[in-house]
Amino acid sequence: QVQLVESGGGLVQPGGSLRLSCAASGMIFSTYAMGWYRQAPGKQRELVATITSGGRTNYADSVKGRFAISRDNAKNTVYLQMNSLKPEDTAVYYCNAQKQLTVTISYWGQGTQVTVSS
């Protein structure tokens, strides 16, 4: 079955950096659009960044210029490089895989905690 496994979260000081990874299995990775979403306590899950199967990227305004999404189809992995982290970036970060057929197929990882605090 499809599995998405995130890693790389942790505690970092404001202004620091982290790189999240999401390793996919059980799917033809290169055919899926991949995304990172986050959910802070008491808030709805929100889009952070997406990358299409062709490599086109999209970012939330709040992370533009600080975060970068990339994918390595040979490794079935999508990354989120997060720089200049702020306390408001604190959240559980989720990996998503999505493909549009006659219906939308969507898979989620279990999430990884990112805490930005001094």
C-alpha positions as CSV (number, residue, x, y, z in Angstrom):
1,Q,0.0,0.0,0.0
2,V,1.0,3.6,-0.3
3,Q,3.2,5.0,2.5
4,L,4.5,8.5,3.0
5,V,7.0,8.8,5.8
6,E,8.2,12.2,7.0
7,S,11.4,13.0,8.8
8,G,13.6,15.9,9.7
9,G,11.4,17.8,12.2
10,G,12.6,19.0,15.5
11,L,13.3,22.0,17.7
12,V,15.2,25.0,16.1
13,Q,15.8,28.5,17.2
14,P,14.3,31.5,15.4
15,G,16.3,32.2,12.3
16,G,17.5,28.6,12.0
17,S,17.0,26.0,9.3
18,L,15.5,22.6,8.9
19,R,15.1,20.2,6.0
20,L,12.1,17.9,6.0
21,S,12.0,14.7,3.9
22,C,9.1,12.6,2.8
23,A,9.9,9.1,1.5
24,A,7.2,7.5,-0.6
25,S,6.6,3.9,-1.3
26,G,3.9,1.8,-3.0
27,M,3.2,4.3,-5.7
28,I,4.6,5.6,-9.0
29,F,6.1,8.6,-7.3
30,S,7.0,10.5,-10.5
31,T,3.3,10.7,-11.5
32,Y,2.1,12.4,-8.4
33,A,2.0,16.0,-7.4
34,M,3.6,16.3,-3.9
35,G,2.9,18.9,-1.2
36,W,3.7,20.0,2.3
37,Y,1.0,21.2,4.6
38,R,1.1,22.2,8.2
39,Q,-1.3,22.4,11.1
40,A,-0.7,24.5,14.2
41,P,-2.6,23.9,17.5
42,G,-6.1,25.2,17.2
43,K,-5.8,26.0,13.6
44,Q,-6.8,24.4,10.3
45,R,-4.4,22.5,8.1
46,E,-2.9,24.9,5.5
47,L,-0.9,24.5,2.4
48,V,2.8,25.3,2.6
49,A,4.2,24.3,-0.8
50,T,3.5,22.0,-3.7
51,I,5.4,20.6,-6.6
52,T,3.9,19.1,-9.7
53,S,5.1,15.9,-11.4
54,G,6.7,18.3,-13.9
55,G,8.5,20.2,-11.2
56,R,6.4,23.4,-11.1
57,T,6.3,24.8,-7.6
58,N,3.8,26.9,-5.6
59,Y,4.2,28.4,-2.1
60,A,2.0,30.0,0.5
61,D,2.7,33.7,0.8
62,S,3.9,33.3,4.4
63,V,6.8,31.1,3.3
64,K,7.8,32.6,-0.1
65,G,11.5,33.4,-0.1
66,R,12.2,31.3,3.0
67,F,11.1,27.7,2.1
68,A,11.9,25.6,-1.0
69,I,10.3,22.4,-2.1
70,S,12.1,19.9,-4.3
71,R,11.7,16.3,-5.4
72,D,14.1,13.5,-6.3
73,N,12.1,11.0,-8.4
74,A,15.0,8.5,-8.3
75,K,14.7,8.4,-4.5
76,N,10.9,8.7,-4.4
77,T,11.4,11.6,-2.0
78,V,10.2,15.1,-1.6
79,Y,12.0,17.7,0.5
80,L,11.1,21.0,2.2
81,Q,14.1,23.2,2.9
82,M,13.0,25.7,5.6
83,N,15.2,28.8,6.2
84,S,14.8,31.8,8.4
85,L,12.4,30.0,10.6
86,K,10.0,32.0,12.7
87,P,8.0,31.0,15.8
88,E,4.8,31.1,13.7
89,D,6.2,28.3,11.6
90,T,5.7,26.0,14.6
91,A,3.3,23.2,13.5
92,V,3.0,19.6,12.5
93,Y,4.1,19.3,8.9
94,Y,2.4,16.7,6.7
95,C,3.4,15.3,3.3
96,N,0.8,14.8,0.7
97,A,0.7,13.0,-2.6
98,Q,-2.1,13.8,-5.1
99,K,-3.1,12.7,-8.5
100,Q,-6.1,13.7,-10.6
101,L,-7.8,10.9,-12.4
102,T,-11.6,10.6,-12.7
103,V,-11.5,11.3,-9.0
104,T,-8.7,12.9,-6.9
105,I,-6.4,10.4,-5.3
106,S,-4.8,11.8,-2.2
107,Y,-2.5,10.2,0.4
108,W,-1.1,11.7,3.7
109,G,1.9,11.0,5.9
110,Q,1.7,10.8,9.6
111,G,3.3,14.3,10.2
112,T,6.5,15.6,11.8
113,Q,6.6,18.2,14.5
114,V,8.5,21.4,13.8
115,T,9.0,23.7,16.8
116,V,10.7,27.1,16.4
117,S,11.5,28.6,19.8
118,S,14.4,30.1,21.7
